C-alpha cells in the first residue's frame, strides 16, 4: 500500500482497519522511540506506546489533516508522555503522603502499644481488686453500676477503686518522669 499518511489516517478514522494497521506498521517504532526519549525507561516506553496505540483509533477522529500526520502523531505522543508524567508525579506525591501517614500511624500504633503495655504492667502492680475494676470500667467501658454488678460489690466501692487507680497511675507517671 503506497498511500500517504494523511490519506491513511482519514481512512483509519473512518474505521478502515487495514489503513490503521498500515499506519501502525509505519509509525510504531517512531511512537516507541519518542516515548522512550520522554520516559527514559524501556518498560515505561513500552507501556506508553501500548496506551497510545490502543487510544489511537479514537484519537484519529481529531486528525484534521491540516498538518502532516507525523507532526500530529508527535503531538499525540508528547501529550501522552506529559499526561503520564503528570499522573506519575501525582501518584508519587500520593504515595509519599500515604507513606508518611502510614509511618505516622505505625509510630502512633507503636506508641499506643507501648502505652498499653505500660498500663498493663502498672495495673499488675495494683492488686487484683483495683486491676479488675480498672479493666471493667476503662477497657470494657462498663459504668460503675455495671462493674459493681459484675464484681458483686457496691457502686461506691467501684468509684473508690477507680479513684485509687487514677491516684496510683498518676504517682507512677510522676515517678517515671
C-alpha positions as CSV (number, residue, x, y, z in Angstrom):
1,X,0.0,0.0,0.0
2,X,1.7,3.2,-1.2
3,X,-0.7,5.7,0.2
4,X,0.4,8.8,2.1
5,X,-0.1,9.0,5.8
6,X,-2.8,11.7,5.8
7,X,-5.0,9.6,3.5
8,X,-4.4,6.5,5.6
9,X,-5.3,8.5,8.7
10,X,-8.5,9.7,7.2
11,X,-9.5,6.2,6.2
12,X,-8.5,4.8,9.6
13,X,-10.6,7.5,11.3
14,X,-13.5,6.2,9.2
15,X,-13.0,2.7,10.6
16,X,-10.7,1.2,7.9
17,X,-8.7,-1.5,9.8
18,X,-6.2,-2.1,7.0
19,X,-5.4,1.6,6.9
20,X,-5.0,1.7,10.7
21,X,-2.7,-1.3,10.6
22,X,-0.6,0.3,7.9
23,X,-0.2,3.5,10.0
24,X,0.8,1.4,13.0
25,X,3.3,-0.6,10.9
26,X,4.8,2.6,9.6
27,X,5.0,4.6,12.8
28,X,5.1,2.1,15.7
29,X,8.9,2.5,16.0
30,X,8.6,6.3,16.0
31,X,6.0,6.2,18.7
32,X,8.2,3.9,20.8
33,X,11.3,5.9,20.2
34,X,9.7,9.2,21.2
35,X,8.0,7.6,24.2
36,X,11.4,6.2,25.3
37,X,13.0,9.6,25.0
38,X,10.4,11.1,27.2
39,X,10.2,8.3,29.8
40,X,13.8,7.2,29.8
41,X,12.8,3.6,30.8
42,X,12.1,0.8,28.3
43,X,9.2,-0.6,30.3
44,X,7.6,2.8,30.7
45,X,8.1,3.5,27.0
46,X,6.5,0.1,26.1
47,X,3.5,0.8,28.3
48,X,3.1,4.3,26.9
49,X,3.4,3.1,23.4
50,X,0.7,0.4,24.0
51,X,-1.5,3.1,25.6
52,X,-1.1,5.4,22.6
53,X,-1.7,2.6,20.1
54,X,-4.9,1.5,22.0
55,X,-6.3,5.0,22.0
56,X,-5.1,5.9,18.5
57,X,-8.3,4.8,16.7
58,X,-10.4,7.3,18.8
59,X,-7.8,10.0,18.6
60,X,-7.6,9.7,14.8
61,X,-11.1,11.3,14.7
62,X,-9.5,14.5,15.8
63,X,-6.9,14.5,13.0
64,X,-8.0,17.2,10.6
65,X,-5.2,16.8,8.0
66,X,-4.1,20.5,8.4
67,X,-0.5,19.3,9.1
68,X,1.4,16.2,8.2
69,X,0.3,13.1,10.0
70,X,3.7,12.6,11.6
71,X,3.5,16.1,13.1
72,X,0.1,15.3,14.6
73,X,1.4,11.9,15.8
74,X,4.4,13.6,17.5
75,X,2.0,15.8,19.4
76,X,-0.1,12.8,20.4
77,X,3.0,11.1,21.8
78,X,4.3,14.2,23.5
79,X,0.9,14.9,25.1
80,X,0.5,11.3,26.2
81,X,4.0,11.4,27.7
82,X,3.2,14.6,29.6
83,X,0.0,13.2,30.8
84,X,1.7,10.0,32.0
85,X,4.4,12.1,33.7
86,X,1.8,14.3,35.5
87,X,-0.1,11.2,36.6
88,X,3.2,9.7,37.8
89,X,4.1,12.9,39.8
90,X,0.6,12.9,41.3
91,X,0.8,9.2,42.2
92,X,4.3,9.7,43.6
93,X,3.1,12.5,45.8
94,X,0.1,10.5,46.9
95,X,2.3,7.5,47.6
96,X,4.8,9.7,49.6
97,X,1.9,11.2,51.5
98,X,0.5,7.7,52.1
99,X,3.9,6.6,53.3
100,X,4.2,9.5,55.7
101,X,0.7,8.8,57.0
102,X,1.4,5.1,57.3
103,X,4.7,5.9,59.1
104,X,2.9,8.2,61.5
105,X,0.2,5.7,62.1
106,X,2.8,3.0,62.7
107,X,4.5,5.4,65.1
108,X,1.2,6.1,66.8
109,X,0.4,2.4,66.8
110,X,3.8,1.7,68.3
111,X,3.3,4.4,70.9
112,X,-0.2,3.1,71.7
113,X,1.2,-0.4,72.0
114,X,3.9,0.9,74.4
115,X,1.3,2.8,76.4
116,X,-1.0,-0.2,76.7
117,X,1.9,-2.4,77.7
118,X,2.9,0.2,80.3
119,X,-0.7,0.4,81.6
120,X,-1.0,-3.4,81.9
121,X,2.4,-3.6,83.7
122,X,1.3,-0.9,86.1
123,X,-2.1,-2.5,86.6
124,X,-0.4,-5.7,87.5
125,X,1.3,-3.9,90.4
126,X,-2.0,-2.6,91.7
127,X,-3.5,-5.8,93.0
128,X,-6.4,-7.9,91.7
129,X,-9.3,-5.8,93.0
130,X,-8.0,-2.5,91.5
131,X,-6.9,-4.2,88.3
132,X,-10.2,-6.0,87.7
133,X,-12.2,-2.8,88.4
134,X,-10.0,-0.7,86.0
135,X,-10.2,-3.3,83.2
136,X,-14.0,-3.4,83.5
137,X,-14.5,0.3,83.7
138,X,-11.8,1.6,81.4
139,X,-11.1,-1.2,78.9
140,X,-14.6,-2.6,78.7
141,X,-16.4,0.7,79.1
142,X,-18.7,-0.5,81.8
143,X,-20.4,2.1,84.1
144,X,-19.6,2.0,87.8
145,X,-23.0,0.4,88.4
146,X,-22.4,-2.3,85.8
147,X,-19.0,-3.0,87.2
148,X,-20.4,-3.2,90.7
149,X,-22.9,-5.9,89.5
150,X,-20.1,-7.9,87.7
151,X,-17.8,-7.7,90.8
152,X,-20.6,-8.2,93.3
153,X,-19.7,-5.1,95.2
154,X,-21.3,-1.7,95.9
155,X,-21.1,1.0,93.2
156,X,-19.4,3.3,95.7
157,X,-16.7,0.7,96.1
158,X,-16.1,0.8,92.3
159,X,-15.9,4.6,92.4
160,X,-13.4,4.4,95.3
161,X,-11.3,1.8,93.5
162,X,-11.2,3.9,90.3
163,X,-10.1,6.9,92.4
164,X,-7.3,4.8,93.8
165,X,-6.4,3.5,90.3
166,X,-6.1,7.1,89.0
167,X,-4.1,8.2,92.0
168,X,-1.6,5.3,91.7
169,X,-1.3,5.7,87.9
170,X,-0.6,9.4,88.4
171,X,2.0,8.6,91.1
172,X,3.7,6.1,88.7
173,X,3.8,8.6,85.9
174,X,5.4,11.2,88.1
175,X,7.9,8.7,89.5
176,X,8.9,7.7,85.9
177,X,9.2,11.3,84.8
